[in-house]
Amino acid sequence: MAAEVKICGLTRSVDAELADAAGASYLGVIFAGGPRERSPLDARATLSGRRARKVGVFAGRDDAQIASVAELVGLDVLQLHDGGSPERIAGLRAMTGLEIWAVVRTASGALPDGIDELSDAADALLVDAHVAGRLGGTGTVIPWKQLAESLAAMKARHRIVLAGGLTPDNVAEAIGYVSPMVVDVSSGVESAPGIKDSRMVRAFISAVRATGTDA
């Protein structure tokens, strides 16, 4: 079975409609700064009426603010790019009843101490490239072989979401190493920050689907 696809950093309804129609399982909007950040009202308009599950990417907001945004936008998943401790995850889940993805960033492919506990607490562990001063959307690739080795050393098989520099041209290779359950792309299918390229979105989803085809 092929990995599911998340198209993130959406800023326009037309792009959300395209990604949804092309078969993305998740649509992501940013509430964590940067050129793709949206207001809750804008995000709600962008995601309204879509089939795919709606993901909010958060940093710099307290739990009450996150819960309020999630309710207004109609989110299904909370993606925490800061402060994703097991205790915070449990509290947010109790507060919102939503699925929660914890985020870990790595430049070398090595994962930090305590990753098993974080993975146990979260519904999924999203692994992204570490770039100083940036939370994501950088187009930087993780060393997939080293990451696969780090994931293999974890105590249990957790639900992995792979981000970090994925494109239509390299996503199949990344899946071959890491075998994630979800692949997450933003800048890799854009013509400009927040502006998705329809050809690239379709090519990315097609490339992911092809990895689930029997040889």
Backbone as a chain_set.jsonl record, in Angstrom:
{"seq": "MAAEVKICGLTRSVDAELADAAGASYLGVIFAGGPRERSPLDARATLSGRRARKVGVFAGRDDAQIASVAELVGLDVLQLHDGGSPERIAGLRAMTGLEIWAVVRTASGALPDGIDELSDAADALLVDAHVAGRLGGTGTVIPWKQLAESLAAMKARHRIVLAGGLTPDNVAEAIGYVSPMVVDVSSGVESAPGIKDSRMVRAFISAVRATGTDA", "coords": {"N": [[0.85, -1.192, 0.0], [0.545, 2.221, -0.801], [2.059, 5.169, 0.633], [0.228, 7.708, 2.41], [-0.625, 11.101, 1.414], [0.256, 14.369, 2.357], [-0.464, 17.635, 1.608], [0.962, 20.571, 2.302], [1.132, 23.934, 3.767], [-0.822, 25.412, 2.485], [-2.384, 28.184, 0.956], [-4.346, 29.128, -0.67], [-7.689, 28.717, -1.808], [-8.081, 27.503, -4.3], [-5.847, 25.914, -4.618], [-6.116, 24.129, -2.502], [-8.436, 22.852, -3.311], [-7.537, 21.62, -5.667], [-5.523, 19.853, -4.629], [-7.077, 18.244, -3.013], [-8.838, 17.081, -4.875], [-6.977, 15.703, -6.386], [-6.236, 13.656, -4.783], [-4.958, 13.856, -2.288], [-4.552, 12.98, 1.129], [-4.403, 14.546, 3.349], [-4.656, 18.002, 4.152], [-2.794, 20.855, 4.749], [-2.501, 23.771, 6.807], [-0.8, 26.751, 7.862], [-0.041, 27.979, 11.028], [2.156, 29.14, 12.217], [3.961, 31.137, 11.689], [6.092, 32.634, 9.116], [6.125, 32.763, 5.442], [3.852, 31.409, 4.579], [1.914, 31.541, 6.481], [-1.418, 31.715, 7.764], [-4.423, 33.468, 8.678], [-6.873, 32.371, 11.095], [-9.48, 32.649, 10.006], [-9.005, 32.949, 7.258], [-7.807, 30.461, 6.798], [-9.918, 28.738, 7.358], [-11.656, 29.379, 5.245], [-10.071, 28.55, 3.101], [-9.926, 25.769, 3.465], [-12.517, 24.882, 3.606], [-15.158, 22.614, 2.966], [-13.664, 20.549, 1.922], [-12.676, 17.152, 1.212], [-10.446, 15.794, 2.237], [-8.531, 15.267, 5.275], [-8.023, 17.849, 7.671], [-5.26, 19.715, 8.616], [-3.669, 21.573, 11.109], [-0.822, 23.512, 11.51], [1.182, 24.332, 14.14], [2.938, 26.757, 16.116], [4.276, 28.701, 18.745], [1.895, 29.343, 20.056], [-0.39, 29.147, 22.787], [-2.061, 26.416, 24.525], [-4.824, 26.912, 24.819], [-5.283, 28.813, 22.817], [-4.654, 27.277, 20.562], [-6.688, 25.332, 20.686], [-8.919, 26.96, 20.292], [-8.481, 27.971, 17.668], [-8.506, 25.553, 16.279], [-11.165, 24.728, 16.567], [-12.551, 26.83, 15.271], [-11.571, 26.669, 12.625], [-12.12, 24.071, 11.967], [-10.467, 21.816, 12.261], [-8.859, 18.592, 11.927], [-6.497, 17.471, 12.738], [-3.776, 18.279, 14.859], [-0.673, 19.695, 14.487], [2.266, 19.884, 16.106], [4.848, 22.077, 16.315], [6.433, 23.084, 18.274], [7.262, 22.564, 21.671], [6.195, 19.973, 22.018], [5.685, 17.973, 24.17], [5.16, 14.797, 25.887], [3.321, 15.226, 27.987], [2.06, 17.63, 27.278], [0.871, 16.9, 24.884], [-0.987, 14.983, 25.768], [-2.653, 16.643, 27.296], [-3.655, 18.46, 25.35], [-4.993, 16.694, 23.674], [-7.005, 15.798, 25.389], [-8.338, 18.2, 25.718], [-9.233, 18.901, 23.143], [-9.943, 16.607, 21.697], [-8.767, 15.816, 19.349], [-6.622, 14.394, 16.767], [-3.101, 14.254, 17.233], [-0.003, 15.31, 16.053], [3.36, 15.0, 16.749], [6.395, 16.824, 16.313], [9.681, 16.338, 15.183], [12.92, 17.494, 14.486], [15.724, 16.978, 12.392], [19.094, 17.145, 11.318], [21.042, 15.337, 10.662], [19.846, 12.887, 10.499], [19.824, 11.418, 12.784], [17.932, 10.764, 15.735], [16.551, 12.416, 18.648], [17.179, 11.791, 22.202], [14.62, 10.247, 24.156], [12.726, 9.955, 22.235], [11.081, 7.737, 21.851], [9.202, 7.905, 23.931], [7.898, 10.286, 23.264], [6.826, 9.55, 20.78], [5.119, 7.496, 21.581], [3.191, 8.958, 22.925], [2.071, 10.652, 21.017], [-0.111, 10.717, 18.094], [1.15, 10.47, 15.72], [4.52, 10.704, 14.54], [6.146, 13.319, 13.175], [8.799, 13.787, 11.061], [11.144, 16.155, 10.247], [13.416, 18.224, 8.364], [16.151, 19.752, 10.014], [16.752, 23.125, 10.165], [18.464, 25.904, 11.104], [16.7, 28.384, 12.838], [14.381, 28.106, 11.367], [11.168, 26.626, 10.997], [10.154, 24.851, 9.16], [9.325, 23.972, 5.714], [11.574, 24.509, 4.175], [12.773, 23.151, 2.106], [14.908, 21.515, 2.508], [16.65, 18.451, 2.531], [16.464, 15.443, 4.444], [19.002, 13.131, 5.497], [18.158, 10.166, 4.297], [18.854, 7.434, 4.574], [20.293, 7.325, 6.984], [18.297, 8.261, 8.689], [16.43, 6.192, 8.461], [17.843, 4.161, 9.736], [17.923, 5.176, 12.335], [15.179, 5.18, 12.971], [14.697, 2.45, 12.882], [15.925, 1.646, 15.166], [14.249, 2.359, 17.187], [11.99, 1.492, 19.86], [9.494, 0.494, 19.194], [7.304, 0.124, 16.351], [6.283, 3.045, 15.072], [3.85, 5.442, 13.931], [4.904, 7.153, 11.225], [5.454, 10.31, 9.804], [6.864, 11.707, 7.039], [8.735, 14.509, 6.231], [10.515, 17.287, 4.726], [12.135, 18.54, 2.246], [10.991, 17.042, 0.162], [10.082, 16.084, -3.159], [8.45, 15.702, -6.399], [10.373, 14.263, -7.803], [12.071, 12.985, -5.978], [10.614, 11.673, -4.011], [9.858, 8.971, -4.175], [12.27, 7.607, -3.782], [12.837, 8.414, -1.161], [10.701, 7.231, 0.238], [11.356, 4.589, -0.218], [13.572, 4.222, 1.451], [12.644, 5.005, 4.063], [9.984, 4.209, 4.511], [7.529, 5.603, 5.317], [4.274, 6.295, 6.773], [2.903, 8.499, 5.981], [3.632, 11.061, 3.647], [4.869, 14.356, 3.492], [4.547, 17.382, 1.912], [5.508, 20.65, 0.899], [7.08, 23.143, -0.031], [8.17, 21.72, -2.127], [6.309, 21.405, -4.146], [5.725, 23.835, -5.225], [5.41, 26.985, -7.0], [5.99, 29.403, -5.993], [6.4, 30.672, -2.632], [3.766, 29.276, -0.858], [2.164, 29.122, -3.095], [0.843, 26.747, -4.985], [1.912, 24.513, -7.552], [0.076, 23.143, -10.03], [0.712, 21.039, -11.775], [2.954, 19.921, -10.522], [1.897, 19.12, -8.06], [0.119, 17.071, -8.85], [1.989, 15.357, -10.03], [3.563, 14.674, -7.841], [1.76, 13.251, -6.179], [1.143, 11.162, -7.902], [3.662, 9.933, -8.102], [4.004, 9.01, -5.499], [1.866, 7.207, -5.293], [2.682, 5.303, -7.15], [4.634, 3.915, -5.795], [3.279, 2.077, -4.365], [2.534, 0.128, -6.069], [2.494, -3.187, -7.182], [5.414, -4.957, -8.137]], "CA": [[0.0, 0.0, 0.0], [1.318, 3.456, -0.883], [1.914, 6.143, 1.708], [-0.715, 8.804, 2.213], [0.02, 12.358, 1.051], [-0.182, 15.638, 2.939], [-0.047, 18.859, 0.925], [0.98, 21.55, 3.393], [1.41, 25.318, 3.415], [-1.846, 25.908, 1.569], [-2.805, 29.572, 1.192], [-5.41, 29.491, -1.606], [-8.745, 27.715, -1.964], [-7.914, 26.784, -5.56], [-4.825, 24.883, -4.415], [-6.706, 23.104, -1.635], [-9.37, 22.095, -4.148], [-6.715, 20.792, -6.547], [-4.896, 18.781, -3.85], [-8.158, 17.36, -2.575], [-9.302, 16.324, -6.039], [-5.895, 14.849, -6.88], [-6.132, 12.482, -3.926], [-4.254, 14.05, -1.023], [-5.304, 12.543, 2.304], [-4.336, 15.61, 4.349], [-4.405, 19.355, 3.681], [-2.227, 21.561, 5.882], [-2.397, 25.228, 6.853], [0.253, 27.145, 8.786], [-0.262, 28.978, 12.074], [3.442, 29.082, 12.915], [4.858, 32.129, 11.117], [6.62, 32.391, 7.784], [5.366, 33.328, 4.315], [2.625, 30.658, 4.319], [1.004, 31.63, 7.626], [-2.76, 32.203, 7.484], [-5.296, 33.733, 9.821], [-7.864, 31.297, 11.208], [-10.604, 32.835, 9.081], [-8.511, 32.617, 5.919], [-7.603, 29.009, 6.734], [-11.239, 28.099, 7.27], [-12.148, 29.561, 3.874], [-9.237, 27.735, 2.213], [-10.163, 24.34, 3.656], [-13.947, 24.578, 3.706], [-15.785, 21.728, 2.004], [-12.732, 19.557, 1.38], [-12.806, 15.773, 1.665], [-9.251, 15.39, 2.977], [-8.447, 15.697, 6.665], [-7.479, 19.203, 7.775], [-4.166, 19.755, 9.577], [-3.152, 22.876, 11.487], [0.58, 23.486, 11.932], [1.226, 25.342, 15.193], [4.088, 27.103, 16.941], [4.133, 30.009, 19.355], [0.552, 29.558, 20.607], [-0.664, 28.294, 23.934], [-3.028, 25.359, 24.24], [-6.156, 27.491, 24.671], [-5.329, 29.418, 21.481], [-4.704, 26.185, 19.581], [-8.029, 24.749, 20.727], [-9.847, 27.922, 19.697], [-8.257, 27.96, 16.22], [-8.942, 24.252, 15.757], [-12.634, 24.716, 16.49], [-12.992, 27.785, 14.252], [-11.19, 26.217, 11.285], [-12.637, 22.731, 11.728], [-9.308, 20.944, 12.048], [-8.885, 17.187, 12.341], [-5.178, 17.109, 13.253], [-2.917, 19.353, 15.35], [0.75, 19.392, 14.266], [2.954, 20.752, 17.061], [6.241, 22.313, 15.968], [7.188, 23.489, 19.456], [6.714, 22.145, 22.957], [5.387, 18.758, 21.901], [6.026, 16.983, 25.192], [4.064, 13.843, 26.138], [2.309, 15.814, 28.869], [1.28, 18.611, 26.527], [0.055, 16.164, 23.921], [-2.119, 14.402, 26.488], [-3.559, 17.718, 27.665], [-4.339, 18.972, 24.158], [-5.942, 15.682, 23.21], [-8.153, 15.841, 26.296], [-9.025, 19.465, 25.507], [-9.808, 19.046, 21.804], [-10.385, 15.341, 21.12], [-8.23, 15.701, 18.002], [-5.367, 13.69, 16.541], [-1.97, 15.152, 17.441], [1.281, 14.906, 15.5], [4.537, 15.651, 17.315], [7.399, 17.093, 15.285], [11.094, 16.306, 15.542], [13.743, 17.925, 13.355], [17.064, 16.417, 12.396], [19.945, 17.446, 10.166], [21.899, 14.187, 10.378], [19.076, 11.65, 10.47], [19.752, 10.905, 14.152], [16.783, 11.245, 16.492], [16.97, 12.754, 20.005], [16.771, 10.947, 23.319], [13.23, 10.433, 24.555], [11.833, 9.93, 21.076], [10.074, 6.69, 22.023], [8.138, 8.415, 24.794], [7.137, 11.259, 22.482], [6.073, 8.81, 19.772], [4.045, 6.781, 22.254], [2.152, 9.908, 23.324], [1.454, 11.275, 19.838], [-0.743, 9.846, 17.102], [2.157, 10.277, 14.681], [5.756, 11.464, 14.692], [6.546, 13.942, 11.919], [10.237, 14.041, 11.025], [11.439, 17.204, 9.277], [14.818, 18.641, 8.345], [16.506, 20.843, 10.918], [17.436, 24.289, 9.612], [18.477, 26.887, 12.186], [15.817, 29.534, 12.702], [13.231, 27.809, 10.515], [10.368, 25.518, 11.5], [9.795, 23.941, 8.074], [9.143, 24.61, 4.415], [12.859, 25.0, 3.687], [13.243, 22.385, 0.967], [16.122, 20.793, 2.889], [16.429, 17.006, 2.578], [17.059, 14.66, 5.521], [19.692, 11.911, 5.033], [17.126, 9.153, 4.515], [19.427, 6.171, 5.043], [20.588, 7.471, 8.406], [17.023, 8.352, 9.39], [15.861, 4.841, 8.509], [18.572, 3.43, 10.776], [17.466, 5.691, 13.628], [13.815, 4.705, 13.203], [14.76, 1.01, 13.129], [16.415, 1.444, 16.533], [13.195, 2.682, 18.15], [11.487, 0.299, 20.543], [8.287, -0.012, 18.536], [7.011, 0.751, 15.063], [5.347, 4.134, 15.259], [3.329, 6.057, 12.715], [5.878, 8.16, 10.819], [5.167, 11.258, 8.724], [8.157, 12.183, 6.554], [8.793, 15.796, 5.553], [11.879, 17.697, 4.508], [12.721, 18.568, 0.916], [10.42, 16.063, -0.763], [9.648, 16.587, -4.46], [8.014, 14.598, -7.262], [11.521, 13.507, -8.313], [12.81, 12.215, -4.962], [9.767, 11.096, -2.968], [9.884, 7.506, -4.239], [13.512, 7.165, -3.138], [12.669, 8.632, 0.284], [9.798, 6.186, 0.729], [12.092, 3.336, -0.254], [14.419, 4.14, 2.638], [12.02, 5.28, 5.363], [8.672, 3.553, 4.593], [6.605, 6.354, 6.17], [2.854, 6.116, 6.52], [2.461, 9.729, 5.319], [4.671, 11.972, 3.178], [4.4, 15.73, 3.687], [5.252, 18.263, 0.979], [5.06, 22.031, 0.797], [7.848, 23.878, -1.027], [8.509, 20.846, -3.25], [5.29, 21.448, -5.203], [5.351, 25.248, -5.334], [6.046, 27.921, -7.925], [6.39, 30.487, -5.096], [5.934, 30.271, -1.306], [2.323, 29.261, -0.67], [1.479, 29.01, -4.388], [1.102, 25.396, -5.468], [1.959, 24.26, -8.989], [-0.86, 22.035, -10.221], [1.421, 19.917, -12.405], [3.832, 19.303, -9.535], [1.049, 18.435, -7.076], [-0.336, 15.809, -9.445], [3.159, 14.49, -10.23], [3.972, 14.177, -6.525], [0.81, 12.226, -5.747], [1.336, 10.015, -8.794], [4.915, 9.267, -7.73], [3.758, 8.286, -4.246], [0.993, 6.067, -5.594], [3.443, 4.299, -7.892], [5.421, 3.106, -4.871], [2.421, 1.039, -3.821], [2.196, -0.789, -7.137], [3.297, -4.414, -7.168], [6.383, -5.06, -9.234]], "C": [[0.889, 1.246, 0.0], [1.097, 4.315, 0.347], [0.802, 7.126, 1.375], [0.068, 10.095, 1.977], [-0.607, 13.513, 1.822], [0.401, 16.774, 2.111], [-0.163, 19.98, 1.94], [1.293, 22.954, 2.873], [0.417, 25.895, 2.44], [-2.276, 27.321, 1.952], [-3.977, 29.98, 0.313], [-6.418, 28.353, -1.724], [-8.547, 26.893, -3.222], [-6.878, 25.675, -5.409], [-5.334, 23.764, -3.515], [-7.674, 22.232, -2.425], [-8.615, 21.141, -5.069], [-6.142, 19.6, -5.79], [-5.922, 17.76, -3.408], [-8.618, 16.471, -3.729], [-8.248, 15.35, -6.55], [-5.649, 13.645, -5.989], [-5.323, 12.632, -2.662], [-5.153, 13.605, 0.133], [-5.375, 13.615, 3.374], [-4.033, 16.93, 3.654], [-3.955, 20.184, 4.875], [-2.205, 23.063, 5.71], [-1.486, 25.602, 8.015], [-0.245, 28.232, 9.74], [1.021, 29.117, 12.899], [4.447, 30.081, 12.344], [5.308, 31.752, 9.715], [5.694, 32.885, 6.686], [4.047, 32.613, 4.034], [1.616, 30.76, 5.47], [-0.322, 32.247, 7.213], [-3.45, 32.583, 8.779], [-6.29, 32.58, 9.92], [-9.027, 31.442, 10.219], [-10.195, 32.518, 7.644], [-8.349, 31.107, 5.755], [-8.934, 28.278, 6.613], [-11.799, 28.215, 5.859], [-11.373, 28.682, 2.889], [-9.628, 26.265, 2.269], [-11.631, 23.935, 3.623], [-14.418, 23.661, 2.583], [-14.888, 20.652, 1.428], [-12.947, 18.186, 2.005], [-11.666, 15.371, 2.592], [-9.286, 15.924, 4.404], [-7.635, 16.994, 6.753], [-6.479, 19.27, 8.93], [-3.772, 21.205, 9.836], [-1.749, 22.739, 12.042], [0.809, 24.647, 12.896], [2.614, 25.509, 15.786], [3.816, 28.483, 17.521], [2.747, 30.341, 19.868], [0.357, 28.646, 21.802], [-1.817, 27.345, 23.613], [-4.433, 25.903, 24.04], [-6.315, 28.134, 23.297], [-5.43, 28.341, 20.405], [-6.098, 25.579, 19.527], [-9.047, 25.661, 20.063], [-9.72, 27.942, 18.175], [-8.777, 26.661, 15.612], [-10.449, 24.197, 15.594], [-13.13, 25.635, 15.383], [-12.746, 27.264, 12.842], [-11.824, 24.874, 10.937], [-11.533, 21.727, 11.461], [-9.581, 19.523, 12.53], [-7.604, 16.774, 13.048], [-4.464, 18.372, 13.7], [-1.463, 18.909, 15.19], [1.568, 20.389, 15.077], [4.429, 20.875, 16.713], [7.048, 22.88, 17.121], [6.493, 22.945, 20.703], [5.876, 20.898, 22.911], [5.805, 17.683, 22.886], [4.88, 15.989, 25.346], [2.955, 14.428, 26.992], [1.44, 16.821, 28.119], [0.369, 17.925, 25.522], [-1.179, 15.585, 24.595], [-3.134, 15.477, 26.855], [-4.335, 18.271, 26.49], [-5.341, 17.971, 23.613], [-7.192, 15.682, 24.083], [-8.992, 17.095, 26.055], [-9.804, 19.493, 24.196], [-10.414, 17.771, 21.239], [-9.816, 15.074, 19.742], [-6.957, 14.858, 17.97], [-4.218, 14.684, 16.643], [-0.697, 14.526, 16.886], [2.383, 15.698, 16.191], [5.601, 15.762, 16.235], [8.796, 17.007, 15.89], [11.897, 16.674, 14.304], [15.157, 17.375, 13.506], [17.815, 16.841, 11.149], [20.717, 16.22, 9.714], [21.137, 12.892, 10.149], [18.974, 11.002, 11.841], [18.573, 11.536, 14.88], [17.173, 11.452, 17.951], [16.557, 11.711, 21.031], [15.322, 11.253, 23.683], [12.234, 10.325, 23.427], [10.771, 8.848, 21.192], [8.906, 7.171, 22.857], [7.262, 9.418, 24.044], [6.267, 10.553, 21.449], [4.912, 8.046, 20.384], [2.881, 7.712, 22.581], [1.38, 10.455, 22.135], [0.777, 10.235, 18.951], [0.182, 9.584, 15.927], [3.36, 11.13, 15.032], [6.144, 11.993, 13.324], [8.018, 14.301, 12.001], [10.521, 15.019, 9.895], [12.926, 17.538, 9.363], [15.032, 19.786, 9.327], [17.291, 21.903, 10.166], [17.341, 25.38, 10.661], [17.564, 28.064, 11.874], [14.593, 29.315, 11.848], [12.501, 26.595, 11.066], [10.005, 24.507, 10.424], [9.683, 24.7, 6.772], [10.424, 25.106, 3.785], [13.339, 24.301, 2.426], [14.504, 21.596, 1.24], [15.813, 19.314, 3.097], [17.127, 16.399, 3.789], [17.863, 13.508, 4.902], [18.813, 10.686, 5.323], [17.686, 7.834, 5.046], [19.697, 6.229, 6.539], [19.305, 7.574, 9.225], [16.389, 6.977, 9.522], [16.537, 4.008, 9.586], [18.134, 3.88, 12.167], [16.061, 5.191, 13.962], [13.801, 3.22, 13.524], [15.188, 0.714, 14.56], [15.373, 1.79, 17.587], [12.57, 1.402, 18.683], [10.284, -0.321, 19.851], [8.1, 0.72, 17.222], [5.928, 1.799, 15.273], [4.886, 4.679, 13.908], [4.224, 7.24, 12.357], [5.327, 8.984, 9.661], [6.513, 11.845, 8.306], [7.993, 13.49, 5.802], [10.255, 16.094, 5.237], [12.361, 17.538, 3.08], [12.175, 17.561, -0.072], [9.909, 16.753, -2.023], [9.094, 15.422, -5.276], [9.166, 13.706, -7.708], [12.197, 12.632, -7.263], [11.934, 11.469, -3.969], [9.774, 9.569, -3.002], [11.137, 6.956, -3.564], [13.403, 7.306, -1.616], [11.788, 7.556, 0.898], [10.519, 4.848, 0.775], [12.989, 3.143, 0.959], [13.604, 4.101, 3.938], [10.709, 4.531, 5.577], [7.707, 4.293, 5.529], [5.159, 6.011, 5.843], [2.254, 7.325, 5.816], [3.696, 10.47, 4.835], [4.072, 13.371, 3.086], [5.216, 16.65, 2.79], [4.646, 19.649, 1.014], [5.834, 22.729, -0.31], [8.158, 23.045, -2.267], [7.479, 20.782, -4.353], [4.814, 22.883, -5.435], [6.076, 25.965, -6.466], [6.535, 29.157, -7.189], [5.859, 30.098, -3.718], [4.413, 30.402, -1.155], [1.519, 29.112, -1.941], [1.818, 27.644, -4.985], [1.048, 25.339, -6.992], [1.123, 23.011, -9.266], [-0.182, 20.82, -10.839], [2.275, 19.178, -11.375], [3.039, 18.562, -8.457], [0.606, 17.082, -7.617], [0.825, 14.835, -9.622], [3.622, 13.888, -8.907], [3.061, 13.041, -6.081], [0.939, 10.98, -6.622], [2.587, 9.222, -8.433], [4.75, 8.466, -6.447], [2.91, 7.06, -4.52], [1.75, 4.948, -6.303], [4.275, 3.414, -6.971], [4.599, 1.995, -4.252], [1.995, 0.018, -4.858], [3.084, -2.019, -7.073], [4.215, -4.473, -8.371], [6.01, -6.202, -10.176]], "O": [[1.878, 1.304, 0.731], [0.073, 4.203, 1.02], [0.478, 7.347, 0.208], [1.254, 10.183, 2.292], [-1.828, 13.622, 1.928], [1.616, 16.863, 1.933], [-1.262, 20.304, 2.391], [1.664, 23.142, 1.714], [0.761, 26.772, 1.647], [-2.501, 27.616, 3.126], [-4.551, 31.052, 0.509], [-6.049, 27.179, -1.739], [-8.82, 25.692, -3.216], [-7.019, 24.61, -6.01], [-5.023, 22.593, -3.733], [-7.725, 21.017, -2.232], [-9.011, 19.986, -5.23], [-6.256, 18.462, -6.247], [-5.666, 16.556, -3.427], [-8.766, 15.259, -3.572], [-8.583, 14.293, -7.084], [-4.941, 12.716, -6.378], [-5.02, 11.632, -2.01], [-6.364, 13.828, 0.113], [-6.281, 13.612, 4.208], [-3.261, 16.98, 2.696], [-4.637, 20.224, 5.899], [-1.931, 23.576, 4.626], [-1.4, 24.888, 9.014], [-0.791, 29.253, 9.321], [0.973, 29.2, 14.126], [5.654, 29.896, 12.496], [4.953, 30.695, 9.195], [4.598, 33.371, 6.966], [3.201, 33.152, 3.321], [0.566, 30.119, 5.423], [-0.359, 33.183, 6.413], [-3.104, 32.081, 9.849], [-6.526, 31.883, 8.933], [-9.496, 30.449, 9.663], [-10.952, 31.891, 6.902], [-8.702, 30.541, 4.72], [-9.058, 27.315, 5.856], [-12.357, 27.253, 5.333], [-11.954, 28.135, 1.952], [-9.659, 25.589, 1.24], [-11.941, 22.744, 3.613], [-14.124, 23.89, 1.41], [-15.304, 19.914, 0.535], [-13.344, 18.068, 3.164], [-11.878, 14.697, 3.6], [-9.975, 16.899, 4.703], [-6.684, 17.197, 5.999], [-6.802, 18.931, 10.068], [-3.564, 21.975, 8.897], [-1.511, 21.937, 12.946], [0.651, 25.809, 12.521], [3.365, 24.545, 15.939], [3.201, 29.33, 16.873], [2.445, 31.513, 20.097], [0.863, 27.525, 21.837], [-2.46, 27.456, 22.569], [-5.166, 25.411, 23.182], [-7.372, 28.012, 22.677], [-6.198, 28.475, 19.452], [-6.631, 25.339, 18.443], [-9.936, 25.193, 19.352], [-10.727, 27.933, 17.468], [-9.412, 26.671, 14.558], [-10.953, 23.681, 14.597], [-14.034, 25.265, 14.633], [-13.601, 27.397, 11.967], [-12.043, 24.569, 9.764], [-11.636, 20.894, 10.56], [-10.41, 19.287, 13.409], [-7.607, 15.847, 13.858], [-4.524, 19.404, 13.031], [-1.073, 17.861, 15.705], [1.572, 21.584, 14.785], [5.177, 19.902, 16.802], [8.242, 23.134, 16.963], [5.265, 22.883, 20.759], [4.93, 20.765, 23.687], [6.231, 16.601, 22.483], [3.746, 16.297, 24.978], [1.777, 14.16, 26.753], [0.223, 16.857, 28.306], [-0.777, 18.332, 25.337], [-2.286, 15.68, 24.064], [-4.34, 15.257, 26.74], [-5.534, 18.526, 26.601], [-6.414, 18.351, 23.143], [-8.309, 15.58, 23.575], [-10.216, 17.057, 26.173], [-10.905, 20.04, 24.137], [-11.305, 17.836, 20.392], [-10.315, 14.204, 19.027], [-6.308, 14.637, 18.992], [-4.338, 15.824, 16.194], [-0.354, 13.385, 17.196], [2.344, 16.928, 16.217], [5.701, 14.908, 15.354], [9.053, 17.537, 16.971], [11.592, 16.219, 13.201], [15.705, 17.317, 14.606], [17.248, 16.893, 10.057], [21.016, 16.07, 8.529], [21.702, 11.911, 9.664], [18.132, 10.129, 12.05], [18.255, 12.706, 14.664], [18.041, 10.739, 18.455], [15.704, 10.863, 20.771], [14.86, 12.384, 23.532], [11.042, 10.568, 23.615], [9.664, 9.021, 20.681], [7.751, 6.887, 22.539], [6.037, 9.403, 24.173], [5.105, 10.915, 21.26], [3.841, 7.954, 19.784], [1.721, 7.305, 22.521], [0.177, 10.697, 22.227], [1.053, 9.039, 19.045], [0.023, 8.592, 15.216], [3.246, 12.142, 15.724], [6.436, 11.217, 12.414], [8.438, 15.031, 12.899], [10.19, 14.762, 8.738], [13.602, 17.171, 10.324], [14.192, 20.677, 9.452], [18.35, 21.629, 9.602], [16.238, 25.747, 11.067], [17.636, 28.661, 10.8], [13.829, 30.254, 11.623], [13.126, 25.649, 11.544], [9.583, 23.398, 10.751], [9.911, 25.908, 6.718], [10.396, 26.014, 2.954], [14.227, 24.811, 1.742], [15.113, 21.061, 0.314], [14.834, 18.964, 3.756], [18.246, 16.787, 4.125], [17.449, 12.959, 3.881], [18.738, 10.227, 6.463], [17.054, 7.187, 5.881], [19.371, 5.297, 7.274], [19.229, 7.037, 10.33], [15.867, 6.633, 10.582], [15.876, 3.232, 10.276], [17.99, 3.058, 13.072], [15.786, 4.822, 15.103], [12.996, 2.767, 14.338], [14.858, -0.338, 15.107], [15.594, 1.538, 18.771], [12.618, 0.357, 18.033], [10.084, -1.534, 19.918], [8.661, 1.794, 17.005], [4.791, 1.471, 15.612], [5.488, 4.392, 12.873], [4.293, 8.217, 13.103], [4.808, 8.449, 8.681], [7.223, 12.417, 9.133], [7.212, 13.578, 4.854], [11.128, 15.253, 5.456], [12.937, 16.506, 2.734], [12.842, 17.253, -1.06], [9.374, 17.86, -1.966], [9.255, 14.267, -4.881], [8.964, 12.519, -7.965], [12.833, 11.637, -7.612], [12.451, 10.703, -3.157], [9.703, 8.935, -1.949], [11.071, 5.952, -2.854], [13.827, 6.42, -0.874], [12.101, 7.03, 1.966], [10.317, 4.061, 1.7], [13.149, 2.022, 1.442], [13.85, 3.263, 4.806], [10.353, 4.243, 6.72], [7.132, 3.684, 6.431], [4.861, 5.497, 4.765], [1.233, 7.213, 5.138], [4.706, 10.508, 5.538], [2.93, 13.55, 2.663], [6.442, 16.693, 2.895], [3.432, 19.81, 1.142], [5.314, 22.897, -1.413], [8.386, 23.599, -3.342], [7.727, 20.174, -5.394], [3.659, 23.119, -5.791], [7.193, 25.609, -6.84], [7.394, 29.882, -7.691], [4.951, 29.271, -3.632], [3.852, 31.488, -1.302], [0.296, 28.985, -1.877], [2.941, 27.415, -5.434], [0.247, 26.022, -7.629], [1.448, 21.931, -8.774], [-0.477, 19.687, -10.458], [2.311, 17.948, -11.364], [3.459, 17.502, -7.994], [0.705, 16.068, -6.926], [0.675, 13.635, -9.394], [4.026, 12.727, -8.859], [3.537, 11.988, -5.656], [0.852, 9.86, -6.118], [2.579, 7.991, -8.454], [5.294, 7.368, -6.322], [3.215, 5.976, -4.021], [1.476, 3.77, -6.071], [4.589, 2.279, -7.327], [5.157, 1.063, -3.673], [1.186, -0.864, -4.567], [4.3, -1.9, -6.924], [3.842, -4.088, -9.479], [6.708, -6.444, -11.16]]}, "num_chains": 1, "name": "protein.A"}
